[in-house]
Amino acid sequence: MQSLLIRVSKQFVLYICTMPDFKNIEAICVCGAGTMGSGIAQVAAQSGYNTIQFDVSEAMLQKSKAGITASLQKLLEKNKITGEEQNQTLSRLSFTNKIEDCKANVVIEAIIENKEAKIDLFNQLAFINSPDTIFATNTSSISVTQIANSTSVASRVAGMHFFNPAPLMRLVEIVTTENTSIETIETLVSLAKQMGKIPVICKDAPGFIVNRVARHYYLEALKLVENGIADIESIDVIMEATGFKMGPFKLMDLIGLDINYSVSNIVWKALGKPERLQPSKLQKEIVEKGELGRKTAKGFYKY
């Protein structure tokens, strides 16, 4: 039996001493076949769950399938998995562009960062799934409370925020709202652990934990360049030399400059537009050019 500490509010701390039986989690549906959705689907399938990946685009599904297959092949070549594990993982994966196929015990949404789209998806899926299905959003910046309260299943909605690349990054933020049930939190915490992740529970707030703290890492680096104090390469080299795995500009290119800039705007506005968190004009200009980082082969660096 495990215990779980949840701070529900500043005044109230709840200790949960039981965890759900994971035998009833047979299927996970991952909605969205982009970089994050593909990574989460791979993690779920590798962890032993039958995994449905949904996307409205058949081309995106084929790209995701090829990407996951290539990723597993690399793991095999590095002796991180066996041939049998590779085959078993692939056998647990199915791909569909039909929403009626999205029936599972847990749904993890990783579609575009658009609140209305996420709400509409959850409401459609709530209609065809069981009364016990849990709905988790991988949003990095949109209010989980606003998403949950606009659905018919608010008590079964929470954030499950993975980080890119999902197969490698171990942290997962479990984001709760005032209406999220204890059972939902317990299940997502245990599921994250089953996936080999480190779950951290936080209340819904602008930027959650990581994106709130990380704003300064990105914004201060951008200010140094804007003010002509240092160049992009030097800043990355210095930060990596001090122990950071990636410099701020390399990391923004990996995340996607459009996503990173969007998060900066959402956090800035949600906190009352403080000057210290004002989004970068330099980053805005690059995004408007369509130079979004690795995914477009050009951002702060060329790829």
C-alpha positions in Angstrom: 0.0 0.0 0.0 1.3 3.4 -1.0 0.6 6.8 0.5 0.0 9.9 -1.5 0.2 13.5 -0.3 -2.1 16.0 -2.0 -2.2 19.6 -1.0 -5.8 20.5 -1.9 -5.4 24.1 -0.7 -3.1 26.2 1.5 -5.1 25.1 4.5 -5.9 21.5 3.7 -3.6 18.6 3.0 -5.1 15.2 2.2 -3.3 11.9 2.7 -4.4 9.0 0.5 -3.3 5.6 1.6 -4.6 3.4 -1.2 -3.9 3.2 -4.9 -6.3 1.7 -7.5 -5.9 -1.8 -8.9 -4.3 -1.3 -12.3 -5.7 -4.5 -13.7 -8.7 -2.5 -14.9 -6.6 -0.2 -17.1 -6.6 -2.2 -20.3 -6.6 0.5 -23.0 -5.3 4.1 -23.4 -6.3 6.4 -26.2 -3.9 9.1 -27.2 -5.5 11.9 -29.3 -3.2 13.7 -31.6 -0.4 12.3 -33.7 2.1 15.1 -33.5 5.4 15.0 -31.7 3.9 14.9 -28.2 1.1 12.5 -29.1 3.4 10.1 -30.8 5.8 10.1 -27.9 3.0 9.5 -25.4 1.6 6.7 -27.5 5.0 5.0 -27.6 5.4 5.3 -23.8 2.0 3.9 -23.2 2.5 0.9 -25.5 6.0 0.2 -24.1 4.5 0.2 -20.7 2.2 -2.7 -21.6 -1.0 -0.9 -22.4 -3.1 -1.5 -25.5 -2.8 2.0 -27.1 -5.1 3.6 -29.6 -3.7 6.7 -31.4 -6.3 9.0 -32.9 -5.9 11.9 -35.3 -8.2 13.3 -38.0 -5.3 13.2 -40.4 -4.4 9.9 -41.9 -1.1 11.4 -43.1 -0.2 12.3 -39.5 -1.1 8.8 -38.3 1.2 7.3 -40.9 4.0 9.7 -39.9 3.5 8.8 -36.3 3.6 5.1 -36.9 6.8 5.5 -38.9 8.3 7.6 -36.2 7.5 5.2 -33.4 8.8 2.3 -35.4 12.1 4.1 -36.1 12.4 5.1 -32.4 11.9 1.6 -31.2 14.5 0.4 -33.8 17.0 2.8 -32.4 16.3 1.5 -28.9 16.9 -2.1 -30.2 20.2 -1.1 -31.8 21.3 0.4 -28.6 20.3 -2.7 -26.7 17.8 -0.7 -24.6 15.0 -3.2 -25.6 14.9 -6.7 -27.0 13.4 -7.7 -30.4 10.5 -9.3 -28.5 9.8 -6.1 -26.6 9.9 -4.2 -29.9 7.4 -6.5 -31.5 5.1 -6.5 -28.4 5.1 -2.7 -28.3 4.1 -2.4 -31.9 1.4 -5.1 -31.5 -0.2 -3.0 -28.8 -0.5 0.0 -31.0 -3.4 0.8 -33.3 -4.0 3.9 -35.4 -7.4 5.4 -36.3 -8.9 8.6 -37.7 -12.4 7.5 -36.6 -13.4 9.1 -33.3 -15.9 6.2 -32.6 -12.8 4.0 -32.2 -11.6 6.0 -29.2 -12.9 3.9 -26.4 -10.5 3.4 -23.5 -10.1 3.5 -19.7 -7.9 6.6 -20.0 -7.9 9.2 -22.8 -4.8 11.5 -23.1 -5.4 14.5 -25.3 -2.4 16.0 -27.1 -4.0 18.0 -29.9 -3.5 21.6 -30.9 -3.3 24.2 -28.1 -6.8 25.5 -28.6 -9.2 25.4 -25.6 -12.4 25.1 -27.7 -10.9 22.2 -29.7 -9.9 20.3 -26.5 -13.3 20.9 -24.9 -15.2 19.7 -28.0 -13.0 16.6 -28.2 -13.6 15.6 -24.6 -17.3 16.1 -24.9 -17.5 13.9 -28.0 -15.4 11.2 -26.3 -17.4 11.4 -23.0 -20.5 10.6 -25.0 -19.1 7.3 -26.4 -17.0 6.2 -23.4 -17.9 4.6 -20.1 -18.8 6.6 -16.9 -15.4 5.6 -15.5 -13.2 6.8 -18.3 -10.6 9.4 -17.2 -9.8 12.4 -19.5 -6.3 13.9 -19.3 -5.1 16.9 -21.2 -1.4 17.3 -22.1 -1.8 21.1 -22.4 1.2 23.1 -21.4 -0.5 26.4 -20.8 -4.3 26.4 -21.1 -6.3 26.4 -17.9 -7.3 22.8 -17.1 -10.1 24.2 -14.9 -11.6 26.0 -17.9 -11.4 22.8 -20.0 -12.8 20.6 -17.3 -15.7 22.9 -16.3 -16.8 23.1 -20.0 -17.3 19.3 -20.2 -19.9 17.0 -18.8 -17.2 15.0 -16.9 -15.4 17.7 -14.9 -14.6 15.3 -12.0 -12.8 13.0 -14.4 -10.7 15.6 -16.1 -7.1 16.6 -15.1 -3.9 17.6 -16.6 -1.2 15.0 -17.5 1.6 17.2 -18.8 4.4 15.2 -20.4 7.6 16.9 -21.6 9.3 16.6 -25.0 10.6 14.0 -25.9 8.1 12.0 -24.0 9.9 8.7 -24.2 13.0 10.2 -22.5 11.8 12.9 -20.2 10.7 11.4 -16.9 8.8 14.3 -15.3 5.0 14.4 -15.6 2.9 17.2 -14.1 -0.5 16.0 -12.8 -2.6 19.1 -12.8 -5.8 19.2 -10.6 -8.8 21.4 -10.5 -11.2 22.0 -7.6 -13.5 19.4 -9.2 -11.0 16.7 -10.0 -11.9 13.6 -8.1 -9.5 11.8 -5.8 -9.9 8.7 -7.9 -8.8 10.5 -11.0 -5.7 11.9 -9.3 -4.8 8.5 -7.9 -5.2 6.8 -11.2 -3.1 9.3 -13.2 -0.3 9.3 -10.5 -0.2 5.5 -10.6 -0.4 5.4 -14.4 2.6 7.8 -14.7 4.6 5.6 -12.3 3.7 2.5 -14.4 5.1 4.4 -17.4 8.4 4.9 -15.6 7.7 8.6 -15.0 8.0 10.8 -11.9 4.6 12.4 -11.3 4.4 15.8 -9.5 0.9 17.0 -8.4 0.1 20.6 -8.7 -3.0 22.8 -8.7 -4.1 24.5 -11.9 -2.3 27.8 -12.3 -0.8 29.7 -15.2 2.2 27.7 -16.5 1.7 25.0 -13.8 5.2 24.5 -12.3 7.8 23.9 -15.0 6.6 26.4 -17.5 6.1 29.1 -14.8 9.7 28.6 -13.5 11.2 28.2 -17.0 9.9 31.6 -18.3 12.9 33.3 -16.9 15.3 30.9 -18.4 14.0 31.7 -21.9 13.0 35.4 -21.5 16.3 36.5 -19.8 18.3 34.8 -22.4 16.3 36.5 -25.1 16.8 39.9 -23.4 20.5 39.4 -23.4 20.5 38.9 -27.2 18.0 41.8 -27.8 20.2 44.2 -25.8 23.4 43.1 -27.6 25.0 41.8 -24.4 25.7 38.2 -25.7 25.0 36.1 -28.8 22.8 33.0 -29.0 25.6 30.5 -29.3 27.6 31.9 -26.4 24.6 31.9 -24.1 23.8 28.2 -24.9 27.5 27.2 -24.4 27.7 29.0 -21.1 24.4 27.5 -19.7 25.3 24.0 -20.8 28.8 24.4 -19.3 27.1 25.3 -15.9 25.1 22.0 -15.9 22.0 22.6 -18.0 21.5 19.8 -20.5 20.4 22.2 -23.2 20.9 26.0 -23.6 17.7 28.1 -23.7 17.9 28.7 -27.5 18.5 25.0 -28.4 15.6 24.1 -26.0 13.2 26.6 -27.5 14.1 25.2 -31.0 13.3 21.7 -29.7 10.0 22.6 -28.1 8.9 24.7 -31.1 9.2 28.5 -31.0 5.5 28.9 -31.7 4.6 26.8 -28.7 7.1 28.4 -26.5 6.0 31.9 -27.5 2.3 31.0 -27.0 3.0 29.7 -23.5 4.9 33.0 -22.7 1.9 35.0 -23.8 -0.6 32.9 -21.8 1.4 33.0 -18.6 2.1 36.8 -19.0 -1.6 37.6 -19.6 -2.9 35.3 -16.8 -0.6 36.9 -14.3 -1.7 40.4 -15.1 1.0 41.3 -17.7 4.0 41.9 -15.4 6.9 43.5 -17.1 9.3 40.8 -16.0 7.4 38.2 -18.0 6.6 40.2 -21.2 7.1 38.0 -24.2 10.1 38.6 -26.5 9.7 40.8 -29.6 12.7 38.9 -31.1 10.9 35.6 -30.6 7.7 37.0 -32.1 9.5 38.2 -35.2 11.0 34.7 -35.8 7.7 33.0 -35.2 6.0 35.3 -37.7 8.6 34.3 -40.3 7.5 30.7 -39.9 10.9 29.7 -38.4 9.7 27.5 -35.6 12.8 25.5 -34.7 13.6 21.9 -35.5 10.2 21.1 -37.0 10.7 23.6 -39.7 14.5 23.0 -40.0 15.2 26.6 -38.9 14.7 28.6 -35.7 17.5 30.2 -33.7 19.7 27.5 -35.5 19.5 25.8 -38.8 19.0 22.0 -39.0 
